[in-house]
Amino acid sequence: MTIPDFQSLMLPLLEYLNDEKEHSHRETIDHICSEFKLTEKEKQETLQNGQSIIGNRISWAKVYMSKAGLIESTRRGFYRISQRGKKVLNEKPVEINIRYLKQFPEFLEFQAIKYTNIKKDRDETEAESITPDELMENGFNSIQASLGQELLIKLRSNSPSFFEKVVLDLLSNMGYGEGKVTGKTGDGGVDGLINQDRLGLDKIFFQAKRFGEDTPVSASMLRDFVGTLEVNGISKGVFMTTSRFPKDAENVISRSQKSIVLVDGPKLAKLLIDFNIGVSTTKTYEIKRIDSDYFIEE
């Protein structure tokens, strides 16, 4: 039997965890290998980085179901089924795959982050029809999406004041200048400012709202922010949130002559990764090509 793809592993993995006990990744691999009757050769097959293929696919099955709230990590390298996962199994699904997981809002957020960098959405089942370069890019985007959602979860678990500092660090790293956090109760719709020049003649006001995915920024908050820019004579503003904006957000800010940028959770996660805020590099891959000049004989 060939090694199952990671989507085919989702339901067997969740069923294995149905005993509600904490399981290590190592024992999970052993169980899945036994269930699918993999040969010793198949168990030993590895990726170029040395990780076993079956272990890697189980990891991704676990990641995707974790993003949907079906599995929860208990400590490093250990996990168990969640109450939602139990409920899913009670419904006796024929299979669990990416399409099935899209019913859960947390997974949709994960997908939103993943596809921020992709011009044309593709389902993972199309992998065989795309080029190796595209396959690598899709894998990279999956890793970035997982990291992005972890960033949002971390930000939501920290204090609002910490998130204001993160926004300040991000804007500074993006090259907009130095600034300070001014946010406090009754701040009038502004949490900080960036000085784009040394004399502080050109300023950017920013607002930072640390909300859960199910709590969008309200239109009244946007109007308050626009009003603050008007009152202070500031022409530029950035409104960042770990959540999302209302559908009429663009209409609200378009009524003002101010230059205002809205950054929602998925876009924020991408910016944090791109500008190295709260993340570090663990691996680097080099893609090489033939140097045609080298083969030209004199």
Disulfide bonds with the S-S distance in Angstrom:
none
